[in-house]
Amino acid sequence: MSLGLSCGLCHRQELSMGQYHYLELPQGELELLSLHRIKNRIGSMEVHPQVRSKISLGLIKRNAQDRELNQHGRYSLGINDLDSTCDEVKDFLNEQAKNVAEAYRKFTPETYARAKDILVRAVDTQDTKIRKWFVDNYDNLIYDTNSKIPWPIVRRMRNSLEMWAVGETSFLSEPVEDLVVEVVKSCGRSPDEFEDIKKMWDFLKTQN
């Protein structure tokens, strides 16, 4: 079986808050994962070599499309991209498992049901391994190494990725500006203390 991992688009917008303060933030998600770092470490993912190869090739293709469309040189992807791709991968693997299970229809209904159950569980196991690998290797896959993204934000996304790996994905729809506000609160400060999102972002850059 093989699968691919896509790298989606990350549009950017300039937010205006308060009295003419501006802050350029990603729209929808933060680009936190490095394509190069994933490629260099994906050999440790305990799935079939063809699966790992498919993931790498899928990432390269999607990132190239993103760079061409948005005219940037970043080799990165966001967690929403990862989530969508893992869902697509699981759908693909389930389809492959279904096709294999059909070969057992010529046997007894019990044999067919047992084979189908084994294949479904195999897909679930592979999906879990893939997602868990990204969680376990998160610190080594981070794209931004120049502190452009505040460390409290990075920590929050690591925790969110752990939730994602066990099936909780609601956090992925959280707008970046809402994420900043929530992380400020988690640092013991009230968002009302700041003029705008830019001031909150700058504050978070001082927190470790």
C-alpha positions in Angstrom: 0.0 0.0 0.0 1.1 3.6 -0.6 0.0 7.0 0.4 0.8 10.6 -0.1 1.0 13.7 2.1 0.1 17.0 0.6 1.3 20.5 1.5 -1.6 23.0 1.2 -1.6 26.7 0.7 -1.1 29.3 3.4 -2.4 32.7 2.4 -1.3 35.7 4.4 -3.2 38.8 5.4 -2.4 42.0 7.2 -4.6 42.6 10.2 -5.4 46.1 11.3 -6.2 46.5 15.0 -6.6 49.6 17.1 -5.0 52.9 15.9 -3.2 52.0 12.7 -1.2 49.1 14.1 -0.5 46.3 11.7 0.7 42.7 12.0 1.2 40.3 9.3 -0.1 36.9 10.4 -0.8 33.7 8.5 -4.4 33.4 7.5 -6.0 30.2 8.9 -2.8 28.4 10.0 0.8 28.8 10.9 3.5 27.2 8.8 5.2 25.1 11.4 6.6 22.0 9.7 9.6 21.9 7.5 9.6 19.9 4.3 13.3 19.4 4.4 13.3 18.2 8.0 10.4 15.8 7.3 12.3 14.3 4.3 15.5 13.9 6.4 13.8 12.1 9.2 10.9 10.2 7.6 13.1 7.1 7.3 12.3 6.5 11.0 8.6 6.3 10.3 7.7 2.6 10.9 5.6 2.0 7.8 6.4 0.4 4.4 9.2 2.1 2.5 6.8 2.8 -0.4 4.5 4.6 2.0 7.4 6.8 3.2 8.4 7.5 -0.4 4.9 8.4 -1.4 4.7 10.8 1.6 7.9 12.5 0.5 7.0 12.8 -3.1 3.5 14.1 -2.2 5.0 16.8 0.0 7.5 17.9 -2.6 4.8 18.2 -5.3 2.3 20.2 -3.1 5.0 22.5 -1.7 6.2 23.3 -5.3 2.6 24.2 -6.2 2.3 26.4 -3.2 5.6 28.2 -3.9 4.6 28.8 -7.5 1.1 30.0 -6.7 2.1 32.3 -3.8 5.6 33.4 -5.1 7.6 32.5 -2.0 10.6 30.3 -1.3 9.3 28.5 1.8 9.6 24.7 2.1 7.0 24.4 4.8 3.4 23.3 5.6 0.8 23.9 8.1 -1.0 21.4 10.4 -4.3 21.8 8.6 -2.4 20.5 5.5 -1.2 17.6 7.5 -4.7 16.8 8.8 -6.4 17.0 5.4 -3.7 14.8 3.9 -3.8 12.2 6.6 -7.6 12.0 6.1 -7.1 11.5 2.4 -4.4 8.9 3.0 -6.7 6.9 5.3 -9.5 7.1 2.7 -7.1 5.8 0.1 -5.9 2.9 2.3 -9.5 2.0 3.2 -10.3 1.8 -0.5 -7.3 -0.5 -1.0 -8.3 -2.6 1.9 -11.8 -2.9 0.6 -10.5 -4.1 -2.8 -8.3 -6.7 -1.1 -11.2 -7.9 1.1 -13.3 -8.5 -2.0 -11.0 -11.4 -3.0 -12.2 -13.2 0.1 -15.9 -13.2 -1.0 -15.3 -16.5 -2.7 -14.8 -18.1 0.8 -17.3 -18.3 3.6 -19.1 -15.2 4.9 -17.2 -15.6 8.2 -13.9 -15.7 6.4 -14.7 -12.6 4.4 -15.9 -10.7 7.5 -12.7 -11.7 9.4 -10.5 -10.6 6.5 -12.3 -7.3 6.2 -12.0 -6.7 10.0 -8.2 -7.5 9.9 -7.7 -5.1 7.0 -9.7 -2.3 8.6 -7.7 -2.6 11.8 -4.4 -2.6 9.7 -5.4 0.7 8.1 -6.2 2.2 11.5 -2.8 1.0 12.9 -1.0 2.6 9.9 -2.9 5.8 10.3 -2.1 6.0 14.0 1.6 5.3 13.3 1.8 8.2 10.7 0.1 10.7 13.0 2.0 9.7 16.1 5.3 10.0 14.1 4.6 13.7 13.5 3.8 14.2 17.2 6.9 12.4 18.4 9.1 14.2 16.0 7.5 17.7 16.2 10.4 19.5 17.8 12.7 18.2 15.0 10.3 19.2 12.3 9.6 22.8 13.1 10.2 25.1 10.1 10.8 28.4 11.9 14.1 28.3 13.8 14.6 32.0 14.0 12.1 32.8 16.7 9.7 34.5 14.3 6.9 32.5 15.9 6.7 33.0 19.6 7.7 29.9 21.6 4.4 29.8 23.6 2.6 29.5 20.2 4.9 26.7 19.2 4.2 24.9 22.5 0.4 25.4 22.1 0.6 23.9 18.6 2.6 20.9 19.9 -0.2 20.2 22.4 -2.8 20.6 19.8 -1.0 18.2 17.5 -1.1 15.6 20.3 -4.9 16.1 20.4 -5.0 15.8 16.7 -3.2 12.5 16.7 -5.9 10.9 18.9 -8.8 12.2 16.9 -9.5 15.6 18.3 -9.4 18.1 15.4 -11.6 21.0 16.4 -8.6 23.1 17.3 -7.6 23.2 13.6 -10.4 25.6 12.7 -9.2 28.2 15.3 -8.3 31.5 13.6 -4.7 32.6 14.3 -5.8 35.8 16.0 -8.0 33.8 18.4 -5.1 31.5 19.0 -2.9 34.5 20.0 -5.5 35.7 22.4 -5.9 32.3 24.1 -2.1 31.9 24.4 -1.8 35.3 26.0 -4.4 34.3 28.6 -2.5 31.0 29.2 0.5 33.2 30.0 -1.4 34.9 32.8 -2.2 38.2 31.0 -5.5 39.7 29.9 -5.8 40.6 26.2 -7.4 43.9 27.4 -4.0 45.0 28.6 -2.8 45.2 25.0 -3.6 47.7 22.3 -3.8 45.2 19.5 -2.8 41.7 18.3 0.7 43.0 17.4 1.4 43.9 21.0 0.2 40.5 22.1 2.4 38.8 19.5 5.4 40.9 20.6 4.7 40.0 24.3 4.6 36.3 23.5 8.0 36.6 21.8 9.4 37.5 25.3 8.0 34.4 26.9 9.8 31.1 27.1 
